[in-house]
């Protein structure tokens, strides 16, 4: 079961990383950007890229059973 959760977490991290890199106009990502822009301003896409990488690392650790 932890393998499934780890894969889902990695997919969520990839979503943040890819959308942040492309500055996507996908509706879900736009909602995240509007919420994050209050705190991060013009650096919101960089924040989502960094958060995506961190989420991917956590997802891999979950999948491997370390967390």
CHARMM-style PDB file with segment names, atoms N, HN, CA, C and O in Angstrom:
ATOM      1  N   UNK     1       0.815  -1.191   0.000  1.00  0.00      PROA
ATOM      2  CA  UNK     1       0.000   0.000   0.000  1.00  0.00      PROA
ATOM      3  C   UNK     1       0.862   1.260   0.000  1.00  0.00      PROA
ATOM      4  O   UNK     1       0.506   2.264  -0.617  1.00  0.00      PROA
ATOM      5  N   UNK     2       2.008   1.200   0.701  1.00  0.00      PROA
ATOM      6  HN  UNK     2       2.298   0.384   1.202  1.00  0.00      PROA
ATOM      7  CA  UNK     2       2.858   2.386   0.729  1.00  0.00      PROA
ATOM      8  C   UNK     2       3.486   2.662  -0.635  1.00  0.00      PROA
ATOM      9  O   UNK     2       3.832   3.804  -0.937  1.00  0.00      PROA
ATOM     10  N   UNK     3       3.634   1.628  -1.456  1.00  0.00      PROA
ATOM     11  HN  UNK     3       3.353   0.700  -1.211  1.00  0.00      PROA
ATOM     12  CA  UNK     3       4.139   1.835  -2.807  1.00  0.00      PROA
ATOM     13  C   UNK     3       3.147   2.678  -3.616  1.00  0.00      PROA
ATOM     14  O   UNK     3       3.545   3.589  -4.342  1.00  0.00      PROA
ATOM     15  N   UNK     4       1.872   2.368  -3.485  1.00  0.00      PROA
ATOM     16  HN  UNK     4       1.549   1.628  -2.895  1.00  0.00      PROA
ATOM     17  CA  UNK     4       0.841   3.136  -4.176  1.00  0.00      PROA
ATOM     18  C   UNK     4       0.839   4.589  -3.732  1.00  0.00      PROA
ATOM     19  O   UNK     4       0.803   5.495  -4.565  1.00  0.00      PROA
ATOM     20  N   UNK     5       0.876   4.817  -2.416  1.00  0.00      PROA
ATOM     21  HN  UNK     5       0.905   4.082  -1.740  1.00  0.00      PROA
ATOM     22  CA  UNK     5       0.897   6.193  -1.905  1.00  0.00      PROA
ATOM     23  C   UNK     5       2.159   6.925  -2.351  1.00  0.00      PROA
ATOM     24  O   UNK     5       2.109   8.108  -2.691  1.00  0.00      PROA
ATOM     25  N   UNK     6       3.279   6.227  -2.349  1.00  0.00      PROA
ATOM     26  HN  UNK     6       3.319   5.267  -2.073  1.00  0.00      PROA
ATOM     27  CA  UNK     6       4.522   6.851  -2.794  1.00  0.00      PROA
ATOM     28  C   UNK     6       4.450   7.279  -4.251  1.00  0.00      PROA
ATOM     29  O   UNK     6       4.907   8.365  -4.605  1.00  0.00      PROA
ATOM     30  N   UNK     7       3.883   6.433  -5.090  1.00  0.00      PROA
ATOM     31  HN  UNK     7       3.512   5.550  -4.802  1.00  0.00      PROA
ATOM     32  CA  UNK     7       3.742   6.769  -6.512  1.00  0.00      PROA
ATOM     33  C   UNK     7       2.813   7.961  -6.694  1.00  0.00      PROA
ATOM     34  O   UNK     7       3.091   8.845  -7.506  1.00  0.00      PROA
ATOM     35  N   UNK     8       1.709   7.995  -5.944  1.00  0.00      PROA
ATOM     36  HN  UNK     8       1.483   7.277  -5.285  1.00  0.00      PROA
ATOM     37  CA  UNK     8       0.777   9.124  -6.035  1.00  0.00      PROA
ATOM     38  C   UNK     8       1.424  10.433  -5.576  1.00  0.00      PROA
ATOM     39  O   UNK     8       1.180  11.488  -6.160  1.00  0.00      PROA
ATOM     40  N   UNK     9       2.246  10.361  -4.531  1.00  0.00      PROA
ATOM     41  HN  UNK     9       2.445   9.504  -4.056  1.00  0.00      PROA
ATOM     42  CA  UNK     9       2.943  11.554  -4.057  1.00  0.00      PROA
ATOM     43  C   UNK     9       3.954  12.025  -5.094  1.00  0.00      PROA
ATOM     44  O   UNK     9       4.090  13.227  -5.321  1.00  0.00      PROA
ATOM     45  N   UNK    10       4.657  11.103  -5.721  1.00  0.00      PROA
ATOM     46  HN  UNK    10       4.546  10.127  -5.537  1.00  0.00      PROA
ATOM     47  CA  UNK    10       5.617  11.468  -6.768  1.00  0.00      PROA
ATOM     48  C   UNK    10       4.898  12.124  -7.947  1.00  0.00      PROA
ATOM     49  O   UNK    10       5.399  13.094  -8.516  1.00  0.00      PROA
ATOM     50  N   UNK    11       3.731  11.603  -8.313  1.00  0.00      PROA
ATOM     51  HN  UNK    11       3.324  10.815  -7.850  1.00  0.00      PROA
ATOM     52  CA  UNK    11       2.963  12.201  -9.414  1.00  0.00      PROA
ATOM     53  C   UNK    11       2.548  13.626  -9.069  1.00  0.00      PROA
ATOM     54  O   UNK    11       2.602  14.514  -9.921  1.00  0.00      PROA
ATOM     55  N   UNK    12       2.132  13.848  -7.816  1.00  0.00      PROA
ATOM     56  HN  UNK    12       2.088  13.127  -7.125  1.00  0.00      PROA
ATOM     57  CA  UNK    12       1.769  15.203  -7.389  1.00  0.00      PROA
ATOM     58  C   UNK    12       2.980  16.134  -7.454  1.00  0.00      PROA
ATOM     59  O   UNK    12       2.855  17.290  -7.858  1.00  0.00      PROA
ATOM     60  N   UNK    13       4.143  15.633  -7.059  1.00  0.00      PROA
ATOM     61  HN  UNK    13       4.244  14.694  -6.731  1.00  0.00      PROA
ATOM     62  CA  UNK    13       5.364  16.434  -7.142  1.00  0.00      PROA
ATOM     63  C   UNK    13       5.753  16.743  -8.573  1.00  0.00      PROA
ATOM     64  O   UNK    13       6.182  17.855  -8.879  1.00  0.00      PROA
ATOM     65  N   UNK    14       5.604  15.759  -9.454  1.00  0.00      PROA
ATOM     66  HN  UNK    14       5.255  14.855  -9.206  1.00  0.00      PROA
ATOM     67  CA  UNK    14       5.885  15.987 -10.873  1.00  0.00      PROA
ATOM     68  C   UNK    14       4.942  17.023 -11.464  1.00  0.00      PROA
ATOM     69  O   UNK    14       5.345  17.846 -12.286  1.00  0.00      PROA
ATOM     70  N   UNK    15       3.671  16.975 -11.036  1.00  0.00      PROA
ATOM     71  HN  UNK    15       3.344  16.306 -10.369  1.00  0.00      PROA
ATOM     72  CA  UNK    15       2.703  17.966 -11.493  1.00  0.00      PROA
ATOM     73  C   UNK    15       3.158  19.381 -11.120  1.00  0.00      PROA
ATOM     74  O   UNK    15       3.134  20.285 -11.955  1.00  0.00      PROA
ATOM     75  N   UNK    16       3.567  19.564  -9.877  1.00  0.00      PROA
ATOM     76  HN  UNK    16       3.586  18.829  -9.199  1.00  0.00      PROA
ATOM     77  CA  UNK    16       4.040  20.881  -9.443  1.00  0.00      PROA
ATOM     78  C   UNK    16       5.301  21.295 -10.192  1.00  0.00      PROA
ATOM     79  O   UNK    16       5.419  22.439 -10.632  1.00  0.00      PROA
ATOM     80  N   UNK    17       6.227  20.379 -10.334  1.00  0.00      PROA
ATOM     81  HN  UNK    17       6.131  19.450  -9.977  1.00  0.00      PROA
ATOM     82  CA  UNK    17       7.492  20.693 -10.999  1.00  0.00      PROA
ATOM     83  C   UNK    17       7.288  21.051 -12.466  1.00  0.00      PROA
ATOM     84  O   UNK    17       7.839  22.043 -12.945  1.00  0.00      PROA
ATOM     85  N   UNK    18       6.505  20.257 -13.177  1.00  0.00      PROA
ATOM     86  HN  UNK    18       6.057  19.452 -12.789  1.00  0.00      PROA
ATOM     87  CA  UNK    18       6.302  20.493 -14.608  1.00  0.00      PROA
ATOM     88  C   UNK    18       5.486  21.764 -14.837  1.00  0.00      PROA
ATOM     89  O   UNK    18       5.845  22.595 -15.671  1.00  0.00      PROA
ATOM     90  N   UNK    19       4.398  21.910 -14.102  1.00  0.00      PROA
ATOM     91  HN  UNK    19       4.106  21.235 -13.424  1.00  0.00      PROA
ATOM     92  CA  UNK    19       3.565  23.106 -14.280  1.00  0.00      PROA
ATOM     93  C   UNK    19       4.316  24.368 -13.873  1.00  0.00      PROA
ATOM     94  O   UNK    19       4.151  25.415 -14.499  1.00  0.00      PROA
ATOM     95  N   UNK    20       5.139  24.279 -12.832  1.00  0.00      PROA
ATOM     96  HN  UNK    20       5.273  23.429 -12.323  1.00  0.00      PROA
ATOM     97  CA  UNK    20       5.938  25.430 -12.424  1.00  0.00      PROA
ATOM     98  C   UNK    20       6.987  25.796 -13.454  1.00  0.00      PROA
ATOM     99  O   UNK    20       7.272  26.975 -13.662  1.00  0.00      PROA
ATOM    100  N   UNK    21       7.559  24.806 -14.093  1.00  0.00      PROA
ATOM    101  HN  UNK    21       7.328  23.847 -13.925  1.00  0.00      PROA
ATOM    102  CA  UNK    21       8.578  25.059 -15.115  1.00  0.00      PROA
ATOM    103  C   UNK    21       7.971  25.670 -16.375  1.00  0.00      PROA
ATOM    104  O   UNK    21       8.569  26.544 -17.004  1.00  0.00      PROA
ATOM    105  N   UNK    22       6.771  25.199 -16.738  1.00  0.00      PROA
ATOM    106  HN  UNK    22       6.286  24.489 -16.228  1.00  0.00      PROA
ATOM    107  CA  UNK    22       6.125  25.677 -17.963  1.00  0.00      PROA
ATOM    108  C   UNK    22       5.231  26.895 -17.738  1.00  0.00      PROA
ATOM    109  O   UNK    22       4.728  27.486 -18.693  1.00  0.00      PROA
ATOM    110  N   UNK    23       5.035  27.268 -16.466  1.00  0.00      PROA
ATOM    111  HN  UNK    23       5.443  26.787 -15.690  1.00  0.00      PROA
ATOM    112  CA  UNK    23       4.093  28.334 -16.106  1.00  0.00      PROA
ATOM    113  C   UNK    23       2.742  28.062 -16.766  1.00  0.00      PROA
ATOM    114  O   UNK    23       2.189  28.892 -17.486  1.00  0.00      PROA
ATOM    115  N   UNK    24       2.250  26.882 -16.488  1.00  0.00      PROA
ATOM    116  HN  UNK    24       2.700  26.208 -15.903  1.00  0.00      PROA
ATOM    117  CA  UNK    24       1.066  26.344 -17.135  1.00  0.00      PROA
ATOM    118  C   UNK    24      -0.197  27.152 -16.843  1.00  0.00      PROA
ATOM    119  O   UNK    24      -0.281  27.847 -15.830  1.00  0.00      PROA
ATOM    120  N   UNK    25      -1.172  27.053 -17.738  1.00  0.00      PROA
ATOM    121  HN  UNK    25      -1.104  26.488 -18.561  1.00  0.00      PROA
ATOM    122  CA  UNK    25      -2.476  27.679 -17.556  1.00  0.00      PROA
ATOM    123  C   UNK    25      -3.546  26.650 -17.209  1.00  0.00      PROA
ATOM    124  O   UNK    25      -4.737  26.936 -17.324  1.00  0.00      PROA
ATOM    125  N   UNK    26      -3.139  25.462 -16.789  1.00  0.00      PROA
ATOM    126  HN  UNK    26      -2.171  25.229 -16.696  1.00  0.00      PROA
ATOM    127  CA  UNK    26      -4.074  24.427 -16.376  1.00  0.00      PROA
ATOM    128  C   UNK    26      -4.860  24.930 -15.167  1.00  0.00      PROA
ATOM    129  O   UNK    26      -4.280  25.548 -14.273  1.00  0.00      PROA
ATOM    130  N   UNK    27      -6.153  24.680 -15.123  1.00  0.00      PROA
ATOM    131  HN  UNK    27      -6.624  24.178 -15.849  1.00  0.00      PROA
ATOM    132  CA  UNK    27      -7.046  25.293 -14.144  1.00  0.00      PROA
ATOM    133  C   UNK    27      -6.633  25.004 -12.704  1.00  0.00      PROA
ATOM    134  O   UNK    27      -6.669  25.904 -11.865  1.00  0.00      PROA
ATOM    135  N   UNK    28      -6.245  23.774 -12.404  1.00  0.00      PROA
ATOM    136  HN  UNK    28      -6.215  23.043 -13.086  1.00  0.00      PROA
ATOM    137  CA  UNK    28      -5.860  23.436 -11.032  1.00  0.00      PROA
ATOM    138  C   UNK    28      -4.582  24.169 -10.652  1.00  0.00      PROA
ATOM    139  O   UNK    28      -4.457  24.669  -9.534  1.00  0.00      PROA
ATOM    140  N   UNK    29      -3.637  24.231 -11.575  1.00  0.00      PROA
ATOM    141  HN  UNK    29      -3.739  23.825 -12.483  1.00  0.00      PROA
ATOM    142  CA  UNK    29      -2.388  24.933 -11.277  1.00  0.00      PROA
ATOM    143  C   UNK    29      -2.632  26.432 -11.126  1.00  0.00      PROA
ATOM    144  O   UNK    29      -2.017  27.069 -10.271  1.00  0.00      PROA
ATOM    145  N   UNK    30      -3.516  27.004 -11.939  1.00  0.00      PROA
ATOM    146  HN  UNK    30      -4.016  26.487 -12.633  1.00  0.00      PROA
ATOM    147  CA  UNK    30      -3.830  28.429 -11.793  1.00  0.00      PROA
ATOM    148  C   UNK    30      -4.405  28.732 -10.425  1.00  0.00      PROA
ATOM    149  O   UNK    30      -4.085  29.763  -9.833  1.00  0.00      PROA
ATOM    150  N   UNK    31      -5.248  27.850  -9.915  1.00  0.00      PROA
ATOM    151  HN  UNK    31      -5.508  27.013 -10.396  1.00  0.00      PROA
ATOM    152  CA  UNK    31      -5.801  28.050  -8.570  1.00  0.00      PROA
ATOM    153  C   UNK    31      -4.697  28.026  -7.517  1.00  0.00      PROA
ATOM    154  O   UNK    31      -4.708  28.830  -6.585  1.00  0.00      PROA
ATOM    155  N   UNK    32      -3.746  27.105  -7.662  1.00  0.00      PROA
ATOM    156  HN  UNK    32      -3.738  26.452  -8.419  1.00  0.00      PROA
ATOM    157  CA  UNK    32      -2.610  27.059  -6.740  1.00  0.00      PROA
ATOM    158  C   UNK    32      -1.764  28.329  -6.832  1.00  0.00      PROA
ATOM    159  O   UNK    32      -1.294  28.849  -5.820  1.00  0.00      PROA
ATOM    160  N   UNK    33      -1.577  28.823  -8.063  1.00  0.00      PROA
ATOM    161  HN  UNK    33      -1.959  28.401  -8.885  1.00  0.00      PROA
ATOM    162  CA  UNK    33      -0.774  30.033  -8.261  1.00  0.00      PROA
ATOM    163  C   UNK    33      -1.445  31.232  -7.605  1.00  0.00      PROA
ATOM    164  O   UNK    33      -0.784  32.030  -6.940  1.00  0.00      PROA
ATOM    165  N   UNK    34      -2.755  31.361  -7.790  1.00  0.00      PROA
ATOM    166  HN  UNK    34      -3.292  30.714  -8.331  1.00  0.00      PROA
ATOM    167  CA  UNK    34      -3.448  32.515  -7.205  1.00  0.00      PROA
ATOM    168  C   UNK    34      -3.363  32.495  -5.686  1.00  0.00      PROA
ATOM    169  O   UNK    34      -3.236  33.545  -5.057  1.00  0.00      PROA
ATOM    170  N   UNK    35      -3.432  31.310  -5.095  1.00  0.00      PROA
ATOM    171  HN  UNK    35      -3.535  30.456  -5.606  1.00  0.00      PROA
ATOM    172  CA  UNK    35      -3.315  31.219  -3.636  1.00  0.00      PROA
ATOM    173  C   UNK    35      -1.889  31.522  -3.168  1.00  0.00      PROA
ATOM    174  O   UNK    35      -1.698  32.200  -2.158  1.00  0.00      PROA
ATOM    175  N   UNK    36      -0.909  31.031  -3.887  1.00  0.00      PROA
ATOM    176  HN  UNK    36      -1.064  30.481  -4.707  1.00  0.00      PROA
ATOM    177  CA  UNK    36       0.484  31.192  -3.475  1.00  0.00      PROA
ATOM    178  C   UNK    36       1.027  32.576  -3.794  1.00  0.00      PROA
ATOM    179  O   UNK    36       1.972  33.030  -3.148  1.00  0.00      PROA
ATOM    180  N   UNK    37       0.450  33.248  -4.773  1.00  0.00      PROA
ATOM    181  HN  UNK    37      -0.317  32.879  -5.297  1.00  0.00      PROA
ATOM    182  CA  UNK    37       0.954  34.546  -5.204  1.00  0.00      PROA
ATOM    183  C   UNK    37       0.843  35.588  -4.095  1.00  0.00      PROA
ATOM    184  O   UNK    37       1.606  36.554  -4.076  1.00  0.00      PROA
ATOM    185  N   UNK    38      -0.091  35.403  -3.179  1.00  0.00      PROA
ATOM    186  HN  UNK    38      -0.710  34.618  -3.194  1.00  0.00      PROA
ATOM    187  CA  UNK    38      -0.249  36.329  -2.064  1.00  0.00      PROA
ATOM    188  C   UNK    38       1.040  36.392  -1.247  1.00  0.00      PROA
ATOM    189  O   UNK    38       1.483  37.472  -0.857  1.00  0.00      PROA
ATOM    190  N   UNK    39       1.632  35.237  -0.994  1.00  0.00      PROA
ATOM    191  HN  UNK    39       1.272  34.360  -1.312  1.00  0.00      PROA
ATOM    192  CA  UNK    39       2.830  35.171  -0.169  1.00  0.00      PROA
ATOM    193  C   UNK    39       4.117  35.291  -0.987  1.00  0.00      PROA
ATOM    194  O   UNK    39       5.061  35.946  -0.545  1.00  0.00      PROA
ATOM    195  N   UNK    40       4.174  34.675  -2.166  1.00  0.00      PROA
ATOM    196  HN  UNK    40       3.407  34.143  -2.525  1.00  0.00      PROA
ATOM    197  CA  UNK    40       5.417  34.564  -2.907  1.00  0.00      PROA
ATOM    198  C   UNK    40       5.568  35.586  -4.026  1.00  0.00      PROA
ATOM    199  O   UNK    40       6.665  35.744  -4.560  1.00  0.00      PROA
ATOM    200  N   UNK    41       4.510  36.274  -4.392  1.00  0.00      PROA
ATOM    201  HN  UNK    41       3.619  36.146  -3.958  1.00  0.00      PROA
ATOM    202  CA  UNK    41       4.594  37.307  -5.428  1.00  0.00      PROA
ATOM    203  C   UNK    41       5.001  36.751  -6.776  1.00  0.00      PROA
ATOM    204  O   UNK    41       4.427  35.773  -7.254  1.00  0.00      PROA
ATOM    205  N   UNK    42       5.997  37.378  -7.388  1.00  0.00      PROA
ATOM    206  HN  UNK    42       6.464  38.173  -7.000  1.00  0.00      PROA
ATOM    207  CA  UNK    42       6.443  36.979  -8.724  1.00  0.00      PROA
ATOM    208  C   UNK    42       7.267  35.695  -8.724  1.00  0.00      PROA
ATOM    209  O   UNK    42       7.547  35.142  -9.788  1.00  0.00      PROA
ATOM    210  N   UNK    43       7.653  35.221  -7.557  1.00  0.00      PROA
ATOM    211  HN  UNK    43       7.426  35.671  -6.693  1.00  0.00      PROA
ATOM    212  CA  UNK    43       8.483  34.012  -7.454  1.00  0.00      PROA
ATOM    213  C   UNK    43       7.648  32.756  -7.231  1.00  0.00      PROA
ATOM    214  O   UNK    43       8.174  31.728  -6.805  1.00  0.00      PROA
ATOM    215  N   UNK    44       6.371  32.834  -7.512  1.00  0.00      PROA
ATOM    216  HN  UNK    44       5.944  33.669  -7.858  1.00  0.00      PROA
ATOM    217  CA  UNK    44       5.463  31.732  -7.209  1.00  0.00      PROA
ATOM    218  C   UNK    44       5.796  30.480  -8.017  1.00  0.00      PROA
ATOM    219  O   UNK    44       5.668  29.370  -7.500  1.00  0.00      PROA
ATOM    220  N   UNK    45       6.216  30.632  -9.260  1.00  0.00      PROA
ATOM    221  HN  UNK    45       6.320  31.534  -9.680  1.00  0.00      PROA
ATOM    222  CA  UNK    45       6.535  29.457 -10.079  1.00  0.00      PROA
ATOM    223  C   UNK    45       7.808  28.776  -9.581  1.00  0.00      PROA
ATOM    224  O   UNK    45       7.891  27.548  -9.577  1.00  0.00      PROA
ATOM    225  N   UNK    46       8.786  29.553  -9.167  1.00  0.00      PROA
ATOM    226  HN  UNK    46       8.718  30.551  -9.170  1.00  0.00      PROA
ATOM    227  CA  UNK    46      10.018  28.985  -8.604  1.00  0.00      PROA
ATOM    228  C   UNK    46       9.699  28.227  -7.316  1.00  0.00      PROA
ATOM    229  O   UNK    46      10.257  27.158  -7.066  1.00  0.00      PROA
ATOM    230  N   UNK    47       8.802  28.781  -6.499  1.00  0.00      PROA
ATOM    231  HN  UNK    47       8.349  29.650  -6.701  1.00  0.00      PROA
ATOM    232  CA  UNK    47       8.376  28.113  -5.272  1.00  0.00      PROA
ATOM    233  C   UNK    47       7.737  26.767  -5.584  1.00  0.00      PROA
ATOM    234  O   UNK    47       8.026  25.777  -4.911  1.00  0.00      PROA
ATOM    235  N   UNK    48       6.878  26.715  -6.589  1.00  0.00      PROA
ATOM    236  HN  UNK    48       6.644  27.519  -7.136  1.00  0.00      PROA
ATOM    237  CA  UNK    48       6.225  25.457  -6.935  1.00  0.00      PROA
ATOM    238  C   UNK    48       7.226  24.446  -7.493  1.00  0.00      PROA
ATOM    239  O   UNK    48       7.066  23.244  -7.281  1.00  0.00      PROA
ATOM    240  N   UNK    49       8.247  24.907  -8.197  1.00  0.00      PROA
ATOM    241  HN  UNK    49       8.377  25.883  -8.370  1.00  0.00      PROA
ATOM    242  CA  UNK    49       9.274  23.992  -8.685  1.00  0.00      PROA
ATOM    243  C   UNK    49      10.029  23.362  -7.513  1.00  0.00      PROA
ATOM    244  O   UNK    49      10.236  22.149  -7.478  1.00  0.00      PROA
ATOM    245  N   UNK    50      10.433  24.188  -6.566  1.00  0.00      PROA
ATOM    246  HN  UNK    50      10.265  25.173  -6.594  1.00  0.00      PROA
ATOM    247  CA  UNK    50      11.177  23.691  -5.404  1.00  0.00      PROA
ATOM    248  C   UNK    50      10.303  22.778  -4.560  1.00  0.00      PROA
ATOM    249  O   UNK    50      10.754  21.727  -4.105  1.00  0.00      PROA
ATOM    250  N   UNK    51       9.055  23.174  -4.349  1.00  0.00      PROA
ATOM    251  HN  UNK    51       8.688  24.027  -4.718  1.00  0.00      PROA
ATOM    252  CA  UNK    51       8.132  22.337  -3.582  1.00  0.00      PROA
ATOM    253  C   UNK    51       7.889  21.007  -4.304  1.00  0.00      PROA
ATOM    254  O   UNK    51       7.759  19.968  -3.658  1.00  0.00      PROA
ATOM    255  N   UNK    52       7.828  21.036  -5.627  1.00  0.00      PROA
ATOM    256  HN  UNK    52       7.934  21.881  -6.152  1.00  0.00      PROA
ATOM    257  CA  UNK    52       7.644  19.811  -6.400  1.00  0.00      PROA
ATOM    258  C   UNK    52       8.795  18.841  -6.218  1.00  0.00      PROA
ATOM    259  O   UNK    52       8.580  17.637  -6.076  1.00  0.00      PROA
ATOM    260  N   UNK    53      10.006  19.353  -6.222  1.00  0.00      PROA
ATOM    261  HN  UNK    53      10.181  20.331  -6.337  1.00  0.00      PROA
ATOM    262  CA  UNK    53      11.186  18.496  -6.022  1.00  0.00      PROA
ATOM    263  C   UNK    53      11.151  17.878  -4.622  1.00  0.00      PROA
ATOM    264  O   UNK    53      11.436  16.691  -4.460  1.00  0.00      PROA
ATOM    265  N   UNK    54      10.803  18.674  -3.620  1.00  0.00      PROA
ATOM    266  HN  UNK    54      10.571  19.638  -3.752  1.00  0.00      PROA
ATOM    267  CA  UNK    54      10.730  18.160  -2.252  1.00  0.00      PROA
ATOM    268  C   UNK    54       9.651  17.090  -2.136  1.00  0.00      PROA
ATOM    269  O   UNK    54       9.861  16.069  -1.481  1.00  0.00      PROA
ATOM    270  N   UNK    55       8.510  17.311  -2.758  1.00  0.00      PROA
ATOM    271  HN  UNK    55       8.339  18.140  -3.290  1.00  0.00      PROA
ATOM    272  CA  UNK    55       7.422  16.330  -2.716  1.00  0.00      PROA
ATOM    273  C   UNK    55       7.829  15.046  -3.430  1.00  0.00      PROA
ATOM    274  O   UNK    55       7.471  13.956  -2.985  1.00  0.00      PROA
ATOM    275  N   UNK    56       8.568  15.156  -4.526  1.00  0.00      PROA
ATOM    276  HN  UNK    56       8.858  16.042  -4.888  1.00  0.00      PROA
ATOM    277  CA  UNK    56       9.054  13.959  -5.229  1.00  0.00      PROA
ATOM    278  C   UNK    56       9.986  13.158  -4.329  1.00  0.00      PROA
ATOM    279  O   UNK    56       9.885  11.933  -4.271  1.00  0.00      PROA
ATOM    280  N   UNK    57      10.884  13.829  -3.634  1.00  0.00      PROA
ATOM    281  HN  UNK    57      10.965  14.825  -3.681  1.00  0.00      PROA
ATOM    282  CA  UNK    57      11.820  13.133  -2.741  1.00  0.00      PROA
ATOM    283  C   UNK    57      11.057  12.419  -1.628  1.00  0.00      PROA
ATOM    284  O   UNK    57      11.362  11.271  -1.304  1.00  0.00      PROA
ATOM    285  N   UNK    58      10.074  13.089  -1.047  1.00  0.00      PROA
ATOM    286  HN  UNK    58       9.827  14.021  -1.310  1.00  0.00      PROA
ATOM    287  CA  UNK    58       9.271  12.465   0.007  1.00  0.00      PROA
ATOM    288  C   UNK    58       8.497  11.271  -0.551  1.00  0.00      PROA
ATOM    289  O   UNK    58       8.384  10.240   0.112  1.00  0.00      PROA
ATOM    290  N   UNK    59       7.969  11.404  -1.755  1.00  0.00      PROA
ATOM    291  HN  UNK    59       8.061  12.241  -2.294  1.00  0.00      PROA
ATOM    292  CA  UNK    59       7.241  10.303  -2.370  1.00  0.00      PROA
ATOM    293  C   UNK    59       8.108   9.086  -2.606  1.00  0.00      PROA
ATOM    294  O   UNK    59       7.668   7.956  -2.394  1.00  0.00      PROA
ATOM    295  N   UNK    60       9.336   9.305  -3.041  1.00  0.00      PROA
ATOM    296  HN  UNK    60       9.694  10.223  -3.213  1.00  0.00      PROA
ATOM    297  CA  UNK    60      10.264   8.185  -3.240  1.00  0.00      PROA
ATOM    298  C   UNK    60      10.577   7.517  -1.904  1.00  0.00      PROA
ATOM    299  O   UNK    60      10.641   6.290  -1.823  1.00  0.00      PROA
ATOM    300  N   UNK    61      10.771   8.313  -0.864  1.00  0.00      PROA
ATOM    301  HN  UNK    61      10.719   9.309  -0.929  1.00  0.00      PROA
ATOM    302  CA  UNK    61      11.046   7.740   0.458  1.00  0.00      PROA
ATOM    303  C   UNK    61       9.854   6.934   0.970  1.00  0.00      PROA
ATOM    304  O   UNK    61      10.034   5.881   1.583  1.00  0.00      PROA
ATOM    305  N   UNK    62       8.648   7.420   0.723  1.00  0.00      PROA
ATOM    306  HN  UNK    62       8.503   8.275   0.225  1.00  0.00      PROA
ATOM    307  CA  UNK    62       7.440   6.680   1.125  1.00  0.00      PROA
ATOM    308  C   UNK    62       7.357   5.373   0.349  1.00  0.00      PROA
ATOM    309  O   UNK    62       7.072   4.325   0.929  1.00  0.00      PROA
ATOM    310  N   UNK    63       7.602   5.427  -0.955  1.00  0.00      PROA
ATOM    311  HN  UNK    63       7.833   6.279  -1.426  1.00  0.00      PROA
ATOM    312  CA  UNK    63       7.517   4.227  -1.782  1.00  0.00      PROA
ATOM    313  C   UNK    63       8.548   3.171  -1.353  1.00  0.00      PROA
ATOM    314  O   UNK    63       8.287   1.970  -1.420  1.00  0.00      PROA
ATOM    315  N   UNK    64       9.696   3.633  -0.923  1.00  0.00      PROA
ATOM    316  HN  UNK    64       9.908   4.608  -0.868  1.00  0.00      PROA
ATOM    317  CA  UNK    64      10.745   2.692  -0.501  1.00  0.00      PROA
ATOM    318  C   UNK    64      10.564   2.220   0.938  1.00  0.00      PROA
ATOM    319  O   UNK    64      11.269   1.315   1.385  1.00  0.00      PROA
ATOM    320  N   UNK    65       9.630   2.820   1.664  1.00  0.00      PROA
ATOM    321  HN  UNK    65       9.057   3.555   1.301  1.00  0.00      PROA
ATOM    322  CA  UNK    65       9.344   2.384   3.023  1.00  0.00      PROA
ATOM    323  C   UNK    65      10.159   3.061   4.099  1.00  0.00      PROA
ATOM    324  O   UNK    65      10.138   2.610   5.244  1.00  0.00      PROA
ATOM    325  N   UNK    66      10.872   4.121   3.784  1.00  0.00      PROA
ATOM    326  HN  UNK    66      10.888   4.488   2.854  1.00  0.00      PROA
ATOM    327  CA  UNK    66      11.665   4.820   4.781  1.00  0.00      PROA
ATOM    328  C   UNK    66      10.834   5.757   5.652  1.00  0.00      PROA
ATOM    329  O   UNK    66      11.238   6.111   6.760  1.00  0.00      PROA
ATOM    330  N   UNK    67       9.681   6.151   5.146  1.00  0.00      PROA
ATOM    331  HN  UNK    67       9.353   5.864   4.246  1.00  0.00      PROA
ATOM    332  CA  UNK    67       8.798   7.040   5.916  1.00  0.00      PROA
ATOM    333  C   UNK    67       7.485   6.319   6.123  1.00  0.00      PROA
ATOM    334  OT1 UNK    67       6.573   6.863   6.746  1.00  0.00      PROA
TER     335      UNK     67
END
